[in-house]
């Protein structure tokens, strides 16, 4: 189980916990690369002006400045200076800048994955840290990006999450065109405002959302109820199309969104059954989303919040008249790992990478022990050499405390034996040929 960090919001893992995190990261990386996504890394800092392009998130941004400024200078105001530096709070905004700056060197559609730390100044709680790791995938086009990539990205994420040691999950998918077309069709002009209100549905409930729509956006009771009826539609297949049309709203943008969402869900029913649902309450309050929007929850752990979210953005990145539309999803790795550890959902089979400890007969045998270790390491077997020639019982206890499963002995005549300290079995062995069973070669992470 994860420890409480001494500095709130900045988690640190014990070695066996870090093995779980590395397993998650390696699994995601492997899945993304199997689908042709290239790895990039962007700098940790952006200008304040660049970061604030995403919306009103300035309260969450950590500004960056030297502890010792020029003598007599006023304290810097990051909010007032768009050129001041700040730590990035997600990976999407830095990626948009990266695409614009490197467009001449990239082949489009550009498929990228990015796994990095981000920083966000919010109140720490389980699932919310101030320093955390995200794993993002995006596909970006030059001028246009076929909708088929929206379908593909949802399927890639479903495959990646399915490979992790986590409970069942659901990708809840909606389409901003569908929602905005519907709101326009019922006479609500401030569609962005309606989306922000609907985005609060799970936090404050339908009655309070209806009140927000009426008091802040001037909606009538009928309009508010119509918006809530749309948000209540949730299906595991394409039957949502008929349910939306039954509400009797006619709008061209609504039809376009319905068609796009139908394609995503139809593909998911075939290729990721029971992993994706159409959920018309999903709004994603950020204004730059223009089509598909996704939030993902762990079944039975919904209070944790979304573990993966994102969607389609057609105008986040641009260079003059040149636009780079994209679609992407972001997995909250630290949020996932925190829940895995706190709920004992998965554990490492041992706490260290080491498979073998080479014991010492005497201090003079250290060189020979290093030769044995080198032979084992050359064949991919993680090996340590004991530091001191203590009694064999103490060396075995040391291996046990470290979580090392095998101890290697060499007697004065050069005869080698290896002991499995879990079972007590001890056998003759040759360092040039011996290998542990496949399941013992590396520390593994097993789902509970």
Residue pairs with C-beta under 8 A, 6 or more apart in sequence:
1 341
1 342
1 344
2 11
2 13
2 17
2 338
2 341
2 342
3 12
3 14
5 11
5 12
8 124
8 130
9 124
9 128
9 129
9 130
9 131
10 129
10 130
10 131
11 129
11 131
11 132
11 334
11 338
13 20
13 21
13 337
13 341
14 351
15 351
15 352
16 347
16 348
16 350
16 351
16 403
17 337
17 341
19 348
19 351
19 353
19 443
19 445
20 165
20 337
20 340
20 341
20 346
20 347
20 348
20 445
21 133
21 333
21 337
23 165
23 346
23 348
23 444
23 445
24 164
24 165
24 333
24 336
24 337
24 340
25 115
25 133
25 135
25 333
27 160
27 163
27 164
28 113
28 115
28 135
28 160
28 164
28 331
28 333
29 39
29 113
29 115
31 156
31 159
31 160
31 163
32 39
32 113
32 135
32 137
32 156
32 160
33 39
33 113
35 111
35 152
35 156
35 159
36 111
37 111
37 112
37 113
37 137
37 156
38 110
38 111
38 112
38 113
39 112
39 113
39 114
39 115
40 95
40 98
40 112
40 113
40 114
41 114
41 116
42 88
42 91
42 94
42 95
42 97
42 98
42 114
42 116
43 94
44 87
44 88
44 116
44 117
45 64
45 85
45 86
45 87
45 88
46 85
46 86
46 88
46 93
46 94
46 97
47 82
47 83
47 84
47 85
47 86
48 58
48 61
48 63
48 78
48 79
48 81
48 82
48 83
48 84
48 85
48 86
49 82
49 83
50 93
50 94
50 97
51 57
51 61
51 86
51 88
51 89
51 93
52 58
52 61
52 82
53 93
53 96
54 90
54 92
54 93
54 286
54 288
55 286
55 287
55 288
57 89
58 79
59 121
60 89
60 120
60 121
60 122
61 78
61 86
61 87
61 89
61 120
61 121
62 86
62 87
62 89
62 119
62 120
62 121
63 76
63 78
63 84
63 85
63 86
64 78
64 84
64 85
64 86
64 87
65 76
65 78
65 84
65 85
69 75
69 76
76 84
77 84
78 84
78 86
87 118
87 119
88 94
88 118
88 119
89 118
89 119
89 120
90 118
90 120
90 134
90 330
91 114
91 116
91 118
91 134
91 136
91 330
92 136
92 138
92 310
92 313
92 316
92 328
92 330
93 316
95 112
95 114
95 136
95 138
95 328
96 316
96 317
96 324
97 317
99 106
99 110
99 140
99 317
99 324
99 326
100 317
100 318
100 319
100 324
103 142
103 319
103 322
103 324
108 140
108 141
108 142
108 324
109 139
109 140
109 141
109 142
109 145
109 149
110 139
110 140
110 141
111 137
111 138
111 139
112 136
112 137
112 138
112 140
113 135
113 136
113 137
114 134
114 135
114 136
114 137
115 133
115 134
115 135
115 136
115 333
116 133
116 134
117 131
117 132
117 133
118 131
118 132
118 133
118 134
119 130
119 131
120 129
120 130
120 132
121 130
122 128
122 130
124 130
126 304
126 338
126 339
126 342
127 304
127 305
127 332
127 335
127 338
127 339
128 305
128 335
129 334
129 335
129 338
132 332
132 333
132 334
132 335
133 333
133 334
134 330
134 331
134 332
134 333
135 330
135 331
135 333
136 310
136 328
136 329
136 330
136 331
137 153
137 156
137 157
137 328
137 329
138 153
138 326
138 327
138 328
139 145
139 149
139 152
139 153
139 326
139 327
139 328
140 317
140 324
140 325
140 326
141 149
141 324
141 325
141 326
142 322
142 324
143 322
143 323
143 325
144 325
145 314
145 325
145 326
145 327
147 260
147 263
147 291
148 263
149 327
150 260
150 263
150 264
150 291
150 292
150 312
150 327
151 263
151 264
151 267
153 327
153 328
153 329
154 171
154 173
154 264
154 267
154 268
154 272
154 276
154 292
154 294
154 329
155 267
155 268
155 271
155 272
157 171
157 294
157 296
157 308
157 329
157 331
158 171
158 268
158 271
158 272
158 275
158 276
159 272
160 331
161 169
161 275
161 296
161 307
161 308
161 331
162 272
162 275
164 336
165 340
165 345
165 346
165 445
165 446
165 447
165 448
166 298
166 336
166 339
166 340
166 345
166 346
166 447
167 298
167 299
167 300
167 301
167 345
168 298
168 299
168 300
169 275
169 296
169 297
169 298
169 299
169 307
170 275
170 276
170 277
170 296
170 297
170 299
171 268
171 272
171 275
171 276
171 277
171 294
171 295
171 296
171 308
172 234
172 277
172 279
172 281
172 282
172 294
172 295
172 296
172 297
173 261
173 264
173 265
173 268
173 276
173 277
173 278
173 279
173 282
173 292
173 293
173 294
174 261
174 278
174 279
174 280
174 281
174 282
174 283
174 292
174 293
174 294
175 257
175 258
175 260
175 261
175 291
175 292
175 293
176 195
176 257
176 283
176 284
176 289
176 290
176 291
176 292
176 293
176 311
176 312
177 253
177 254
177 256
177 257
177 260
177 290
177 291
178 244
178 254
178 257
178 258
178 260
178 261
178 280
179 191
179 194
179 195
179 198
179 230
179 257
179 280
179 283
180 191
180 195
180 253
180 257
181 249
181 251
181 252
181 253
181 254
181 255
181 256
181 257
182 226
182 227
182 230
182 244
182 247
182 249
182 251
182 254
183 191
183 194
183 195
183 227
184 191
184 251
184 253
184 254
185 249
185 250
185 251
185 254
186 222
186 223
186 226
186 227
186 249
187 223
188 194
188 213
188 217
188 219
188 223
188 227
190 217
192 287
193 216
193 217
194 213
194 217
194 219
194 227
195 283
195 284
195 285
196 283
196 285
197 209
197 212
197 213
197 216
197 217
198 209
198 227
198 231
198 281
198 283
199 283
199 284
199 285
200 208
200 209
200 212
201 209
201 231
201 281
201 283
202 281
206 228
206 231
209 224
209 228
210 221
210 224
210 225
210 228
213 219
213 223
213 224
213 227
214 220
214 221
214 224
219 227
226 247
226 249
229 247
230 244
230 247
230 280
231 280
231 281
232 280
232 281
233 240
233 243
233 244
233 278
233 279
233 280
234 240
234 277
234 278
234 279
234 280
234 281
235 243
235 265
235 277
235 278
236 269
236 274
236 276
236 277
236 278
237 265
237 269
238 262
238 265
238 266
238 269
238 278
240 261
240 265
240 278
240 280
241 258
241 262
244 254
244 258
244 280
245 258
257 291
260 291
260 292
261 278
261 292
264 276
264 278
264 292
265 276
265 277
265 278
268 275
268 276
269 276
279 295
282 293
282 294
282 295
283 293
284 293
284 295
284 309
284 311
288 313
288 315
288 316
289 311
289 312
289 313
290 312
290 313
290 314
290 315
291 311
291 312
291 314
291 327
292 311
292 312
292 327
293 309
293 310
293 311
293 312
294 308
294 309
294 310
294 311
294 329
295 306
295 308
295 309
296 306
296 307
296 308
296 309
297 304
297 305
297 306
297 307
298 304
298 307
298 339
301 339
301 343
304 335
304 339
305 335
306 332
307 331
307 332
307 335
307 336
308 329
308 330
308 331
308 332
309 329
309 330
310 327
310 328
310 329
310 330
311 327
311 328
311 329
312 325
312 326
312 327
313 325
313 326
313 327
313 328
314 323
314 325
315 323
315 325
316 324
316 326
317 323
317 324
317 326
318 324
339 345
340 346
344 448
345 447
345 448
346 445
346 446
346 447
346 448
347 445
347 446
347 448
348 443
348 444
348 445
349 439
349 443
349 444
349 445
349 446
350 403
350 404
350 405
350 443
351 402
351 403
351 443
352 402
352 403
352 404
352 443
353 382
353 442
353 443
354 382
354 383
354 384
354 402
354 403
354 404
355 381
355 382
355 383
355 404
355 405
355 406
355 436
355 440
355 441
355 442
356 373
356 376
356 381
356 382
356 383
356 384
356 404
356 406
356 407
356 408
356 418
356 436
357 383
357 384
357 385
357 386
357 395
357 398
357 399
357 402
357 404
357 406
357 407
357 408
358 369
358 370
358 372
358 373
358 376
358 383
358 384
358 385
358 386
358 407
358 408
358 410
359 369
359 386
359 392
359 395
359 396
359 407
359 408
359 409
359 410
360 366
360 369
360 385
360 386
360 388
360 389
360 390
360 395
361 389
361 409
361 410
361 411
361 412
362 389
363 388
363 389
365 389
365 410
366 385
366 389
368 410
369 385
369 386
369 410
370 385
372 383
372 408
372 410
372 416
372 431
373 383
373 384
373 385
375 431
375 432
376 383
376 408
376 431
376 434
377 383
379 435
380 441
381 435
381 436
381 441
382 442
383 408
384 402
384 404
386 395
386 398
390 398
392 409
395 407
396 407
396 419
396 421
399 405
399 406
399 407
399 421
400 421
404 421
405 420
405 421
405 422
405 436
405 440
406 418
406 419
406 420
406 421
406 436
406 440
407 418
407 419
407 421
408 416
408 417
408 418
408 419
408 429
408 431
409 416
409 417
409 418
409 419
409 426
410 416
411 417
415 428
416 428
416 429
416 430
416 431
416 434
417 426
417 427
417 428
417 429
418 426
418 427
418 429
418 434
419 425
419 426
420 426
435 441
